[in-house]
Amino acid sequence: MNQIVVLNAGGQYCHLIARRIRDLGVHAVVADIATPASELRQVKGIIISGGPASVTEPSSPSVDTAIYKLDVPVLGICYGHQLLARDLGGLDSVKAGVTKEYGHATLTAANDCALFTKIPSRQDSDLKFTVWMSHGDTVQTQPPGFKVGGSTDDCAIAVIHHPDRKLFGLQFHPEVVHTEYGTEIYRNFVFDQCRCEKDWDPRARVEHVIADIRRVAGDRKVFFLISGGVDSTVAFTLCARALGAERVLGLYVDTGFMREGDAEAMQYLRNTFGERAVRLADRSADFFGRLQGVTHPEDKRAIIGETFVAVQEDEFARLRLREDEWLLGQGTIYPDTIESGGARHAAKIKTHHNRVERIQALLEAGRVIEPLVEFYKDEVRVLGEELGLPHDVVWRHPFPGPGLAVRCVAAEAHAAVEPAALSLPNGVAGWIVPVRTVGVQGDERSYSRLLVLAGLADVEAAGALARRVTNEHRTINRVGALVYERAGAAFGRVAIHPASLTRERVALLRAADALVTRIVRARGLYDAIWQMPVAMLPLGAAAGRETIVLRPVNSRDGMTADFARLPAPVVSELARALGELDGVDAVLYDVTNKPPATIELE
């Protein structure tokens, strides 16, 4: 069986591993970590994924240890690396790390490890390259017969390998684009160690998805909630191609949290499939009403998701549609399910609006169709291009389903910023902002503090300091560089003020978002940036004053991301323009990677 099986320990990157293998032209599937060894005898190779648990805990997920005796190559990643060491070397082989690593690290790798062949190096010398770390526990001693194949400054045993048994462990994540030579590492494992052959075309997807839609839908029709983003637009188009436009009905719901231009994709669908294909409903009063006074991000997401379902039910009744004849269509993509804790053993990072309780109930009842649920954002764009969608629709920056509601941060009480009790370079000032933002550290959700820094020399210095601080201080998962402060609103004297979602605050954020988009487009940077969220904090010199947060990121799939490096003149231009908006006291430039921060603040 020319197949690689990825055993899922619940890590955020599990399906990303399988996709990296498929990108090499080899079939890969994901299976439960406890899959019996007897079911894996015929596969070419086994990969054990990362996960949020600790192998030192008795209840942690485990493999059938008989897999190590199958004469099948095994590769453990992060948690899988630790599990391999524990299973073959004993419980004392793994300990809680003194210094946890999140983000970039430099690996010194021995060039006699089979995973590192074909990676450029000086002859007879160790390799050095950048890897992506996200872990707390570390391997302390290698199992009998294993060799240490690599280390970082904070992890002495970052690689283990058994030359004779084709067993390998990597503490870092080669599947993320931030690890240099990650593709080469997987290629060495898949082709040289597992002896796989190329037999899968990763671009041959459209016909497969269309066939699957027809199988799931049967003779039922599909009712879609359209957001204007690429995911729902591609999903709607696939269903219309599969079933015919007369069997697919779209509803564009104006929640009040949309950005400028979101209705353009709706108009494209109407032009393509007919005026009756997509309807418009202004339900902003419902959303604002239900969210009045709500401040916690998870509560906001849950209420928005539940309101979407209520709107769908209302429209069903208004249009006199029979529920037994229709499925609810959603543009859910794979990161939505992973970050919502949808995989066994996976930690919940944040609840996506399409994974709230009522949606889960509809899923369990077989009343939902999600054509893109196994795809990542860049794969969705490939599908969109293959379907012939316009460039501006396919490549528009991603936008969360809850819209500006999760970029407009709320707060319950007044609280001043505090000087940061950290070791900072000379000339750099730091403040801890009394607001928590969502992150992911060690495959787990973090809900930690925001650090603001001023006086940094340049964006690279800011990013390097952000990596050091978030690695050393678990209580900080996000760092923003201060790029503007209004005269008379010195940052050391600002405070968080009580605020919730109001039309006025969202209107200011929408104006800021549109302003940033216009400048970025004018400077020819829009297509060079994967996504540029603009968020807002109720942080200022007085109640009603706000701080704008610029969050440009580059990513391939949304599961990991680097903050995007904007040219200094563009940052200055953005800061000046935003500072002219009525109500803005400060502008921050988020210089944190994912992990430890998520792309969105909430």
PEBEL-V953545 format. One record per pair of residues at least 12 apart in sequence whose C-alpha atoms are under 8 Angstrom apart, sorted by sequence separation. I is the first residue (numbers start at 1). J is the second residue. If there is no record, write none. Layout:
i->{I/I}
j->{J/J}
This chain:
i->{6/18/82/148/149/158/159/174/224/236/266/291/339/340/419/420/436/437/466/536/537/551/552/575/5/111/147/148/158/290/339/381/418/419/436/437/466/535/536/552/111/146/147/158/236/252/381/417/418/435/436/534/535/15/33/110/111/142/146/147/337/340/417/418/434/435/534/535/14/110/111/140/141/146/147/336/417/418/433/434/534/535/4/109/110/138/140/145/146/222/287/416/417/432/433/533/534/108/109/139/142/336/337/416/432/433/516/532/533/108/109/138/139/336/415/432/433/462/532/533/107/108/287/431/432/513/532/62/107/108/286/430/431/513/531/532/4/6/8/65/106/107/221/332/430/431/512/530/531/3/4/5/6/7/8/9/106/107/430/529/530/531/2/3/4/5/6/7/8/9/55/106/107/224/226/228/330/411/429/430/529/530/2/3/4/5/6/7/8/54/105/106/222/223/224/225/226/227/428/429/451/456/509/529/530/3/5/7/46/48/50/53/104/105/213/221/222/223/224/225/226/227/252/254/428/429/448/449/450/453/509/530/7/34/36/37/40/45/46/47/48/49/50/51/52/55/104/105/166/220/221/222/223/224/225/226/249/250/251/252/253/254/255/256/257/428/448/449/450/451/452/453/454/509/563/564/7/33/34/35/36/37/44/45/46/47/48/49/50/51/55/104/105/210/214/223/225/245/249/250/251/252/253/254/255/256/283/427/428/448/449/450/451/452/453/454/563/33/34/35/37/41/43/44/45/46/47/48/49/50/51/103/104/209/210/213/214/248/249/250/251/252/253/254/255/256/427/448/449/450/451/452/453/454/563/33/34/37/47/49/50/102/103/249/251/253/254/255/447/448/450/452/548/562/563/41/48/49/55/102/103/210/211/246/255/256/420/446/562/17/48/101/102/206/210/233/237/245/255/256/561/562/37/47/48/101/102/138/229/233/560/561/100/101/228/560/561/14/56/100/101/227/228/529/559/560/13/14/100/113/135/228/229/233/337/512/548/13/99/100/112/228/546/547/550/5/11/12/56/111/133/134/228/330/332/334/439/545/546/547/548/549/550/551/552/561/4/7/9/10/11/12/55/56/97/110/133/134/328/329/330/331/332/333/334/438/439/499/509/544/545/546/547/548/549/550/551/3/4/5/6/7/8/9/10/11/96/97/109/110/132/133/226/327/328/329/330/331/332/333/334/437/498/545/546/547/548/549/550/551/1/2/3/4/5/6/7/8/9/10/11/96/97/109/131/132/326/327/328/329/330/331/332/333/334/335/437/496/497/547/549/558/1/2/3/4/5/6/7/8/9/10/95/96/108/109/131/132/327/331/333/334/496/497/1/4/6/8/9/94/95/107/108/131/333/496/497/94/95/107/108/132/333/495/496/540/541/94/95/107/494/495/497/498/540/93/94/106/132/494/495/497/539/540/553/93/94/105/106/131/132/305/306/354/494/495/497/523/92/93/105/113/130/131/305/353/493/494/551/93/114/130/131/302/304/305/309/352/353/551/93/109/113/130/301/302/305/306/309/520/107/129/301/302/305/306/489/490/9/89/298/301/306/489/9/89/90/101/298/306/85/89/100/302/305/82/88/89/99/519/78/82/85/88/78/82/85/86/85/516/431/435/119/433/434/515/433/515/119/118/512/533/535/533/116/116/480/512/9/115/118/9/115/117/116/115/419/104/114/115/418/104/114/417/417/416/417/416/417/416/417/415/416/414/415/414/415/54/413/414/85/413/414/84/411/412/413/411/412/81/82/225/411/412/81/350/410/411/412/483/80/81/82/349/410/411/483/81/349/410/78/349/409/410/484/73/74/75/76/77/78/79/483/484/73/74/75/76/77/78/236/408/486/71/72/73/74/75/76/77/78/235/485/75/77/78/235/236/349/350/484/491/77/235/347/348/349/405/489/234/305/346/347/348/349/408/232/233/304/347/408/486/68/232/486/231/232/485/486/231/301/405/408/485/231/404/484/485/223/483/484/220/221/222/223/224/225/482/483/484/220/221/222/223/224/225/300/301/404/460/482/483/219/220/221/222/223/224/300/404/459/482/483/220/222/481/482/480/481/297/480/481/217/480/481/479/480/297/478/479/480/478/479/295/296/478/295/296/477/294/295/295/478/477/478/73/477/73/72/466/467/407/409/466/467/470/407/408/409/410/411/265/407/408/409/410/463/407/408/409/462/463/404/239/395/398/459/238/397/398/397/399/235/397/235/452/235/231/259/45/257/258/259/231/234/257/258/222/257/257/45/231/234/44/230/234/237/44/230/44/217/216/230/440/441/20/439/440/441/213/439/440/441/439/440/17/213/439/440/16/212/438/439/16/437/438/13/209/438/13/20/24/230/438/229/230/437/438/21/230/437/20/230/229/230/21/229/26/229/26/25/26/27/25/26/27/24/25/26/227/25/25/25/206/22/23/205/378/22/23/203/377/378/22/206/377/206/376/377/376/4/409/3/407/409/2/406/407/2/406/407/406/295/295/293/294/295/293/294/292/293/292/291/292/288/288/288/335/335/256/257/260/259/258/350/259/260/259/61/53/52/51/52/51/52/297/135/136/134/135/134/135/134/32/12/12/10/10/11/12/9/10/11/8/9/10/11/9/10/102/102/104/103/102/102/103/102/101/100/99/100/99/177/177/176/178/52/51/52/51/52/50/12/11/134/103/103/103/102/103/102/13/12}
j->{18/30/94/160/161/170/171/186/236/248/278/303/351/352/431/432/448/449/478/548/549/563/564/587/18/124/160/161/171/303/352/394/431/432/449/450/479/548/549/565/125/160/161/172/250/266/395/431/432/449/450/548/549/30/48/125/126/157/161/162/352/355/432/433/449/450/549/550/30/126/127/156/157/162/163/352/433/434/449/450/550/551/21/126/127/155/157/162/163/239/304/433/434/449/450/550/551/126/127/157/160/354/355/434/450/451/534/550/551/127/128/157/158/355/434/451/452/481/551/552/127/128/307/451/452/533/552/83/128/129/307/451/452/534/552/553/26/28/30/87/128/129/243/354/452/453/534/552/553/26/27/28/29/30/31/32/129/130/453/552/553/554/26/27/28/29/30/31/32/33/79/130/131/248/250/252/354/435/453/454/553/554/27/28/29/30/31/32/33/79/130/131/247/248/249/250/251/252/453/454/476/481/534/554/555/29/31/33/72/74/76/79/130/131/239/247/248/249/250/251/252/253/278/280/454/455/474/475/476/479/535/556/34/61/63/64/67/72/73/74/75/76/77/78/79/82/131/132/193/247/248/249/250/251/252/253/276/277/278/279/280/281/282/283/284/455/475/476/477/478/479/480/481/536/590/591/35/61/62/63/64/65/72/73/74/75/76/77/78/79/83/132/133/238/242/251/253/273/277/278/279/280/281/282/283/284/311/455/456/476/477/478/479/480/481/482/591/62/63/64/66/70/72/73/74/75/76/77/78/79/80/132/133/238/239/242/243/277/278/279/280/281/282/283/284/285/456/477/478/479/480/481/482/483/592/63/64/67/77/79/80/132/133/279/281/283/284/285/477/478/480/482/578/592/593/72/79/80/86/133/134/241/242/277/286/287/451/477/593/49/80/133/134/238/242/265/269/277/287/288/593/594/70/80/81/134/135/171/262/266/593/594/134/135/262/594/595/49/91/135/136/262/263/564/594/595/49/50/136/149/171/264/265/269/373/548/584/50/136/137/149/265/583/584/587/43/49/50/94/149/171/172/266/368/370/372/477/583/584/585/586/587/588/589/590/599/43/46/48/49/50/51/94/95/136/149/172/173/367/368/369/370/371/372/373/477/478/538/548/583/584/585/586/587/588/589/590/43/44/45/46/47/48/49/50/51/136/137/149/150/172/173/266/367/368/369/370/371/372/373/374/477/538/585/586/587/588/589/590/591/42/43/44/45/46/47/48/49/50/51/52/137/138/150/172/173/367/368/369/370/371/372/373/374/375/376/478/537/538/588/590/599/43/44/45/46/47/48/49/50/51/52/137/138/150/151/173/174/369/373/375/376/538/539/44/47/49/51/52/137/138/150/151/174/376/539/540/138/139/151/152/176/377/539/540/584/585/139/140/152/539/540/542/543/585/139/140/152/178/540/541/543/585/586/599/140/141/152/153/178/179/352/353/401/541/542/544/570/140/141/153/161/178/179/353/401/541/542/599/142/163/179/180/351/353/354/358/401/402/600/143/159/163/180/351/352/355/356/359/570/158/180/352/353/356/357/540/541/61/141/350/353/358/541/62/142/143/154/351/359/139/143/154/356/359/137/143/144/154/574/134/138/141/144/135/139/142/143/143/574/492/496/181/495/496/577/496/578/184/184/578/599/601/600/184/185/549/581/79/185/188/80/186/188/188/188/492/178/188/189/492/179/189/492/493/493/494/494/495/495/496/495/496/495/496/496/497/137/496/497/169/497/498/169/496/497/498/497/498/168/169/312/498/499/169/438/498/499/500/571/169/170/171/438/499/500/572/171/439/500/169/440/500/501/575/165/166/167/168/169/170/171/575/576/166/167/168/169/170/171/329/501/579/165/166/167/168/169/170/171/172/329/579/170/172/173/330/331/444/445/579/586/173/331/443/444/445/501/585/331/402/443/444/445/446/505/330/331/402/445/506/584/167/331/585/331/332/585/586/332/402/506/509/586/333/506/586/587/326/586/587/324/325/326/327/328/329/586/587/588/325/326/327/328/329/330/405/406/509/565/587/588/325/326/327/328/329/330/406/510/565/588/589/327/329/588/589/588/589/406/589/590/327/590/591/590/591/409/590/591/592/591/592/409/410/592/410/411/592/410/411/412/596/596/597/193/597/194/194/591/592/533/535/592/593/596/534/535/536/537/538/393/535/536/537/538/591/536/537/538/591/592/535/371/527/530/591/371/530/531/531/533/370/532/371/588/372/372/403/190/402/403/404/377/380/403/404/369/404/405/194/380/383/194/380/384/387/195/381/196/369/369/384/594/595/175/594/595/596/369/595/596/597/596/597/175/371/597/598/175/371/597/598/176/597/598/175/371/600/176/183/187/393/601/393/394/601/602/186/395/602/186/396/396/398/190/398/196/399/197/197/198/199/198/199/200/198/199/200/401/200/201/202/383/200/201/383/556/201/202/382/556/557/202/386/557/387/557/558/558/190/601/196/600/602/196/600/601/197/601/602/602/499/500/499/500/501/500/501/500/501/501/501/502/501/502/503/558/559/503/506/510/510/510/602/513/514/514/345/345/345/345/346/346/347/602/441/442/441/442/442/443/443/344/338/339/343/344/345/346/344/345/346/344/345/346/347/346/347/441/442/467/467/467/470/471/471/471/471/471/472/472/556/560/560/562/442/442/443/443/444/443/443/443/595/593/594/595/595/596/596/559/559}
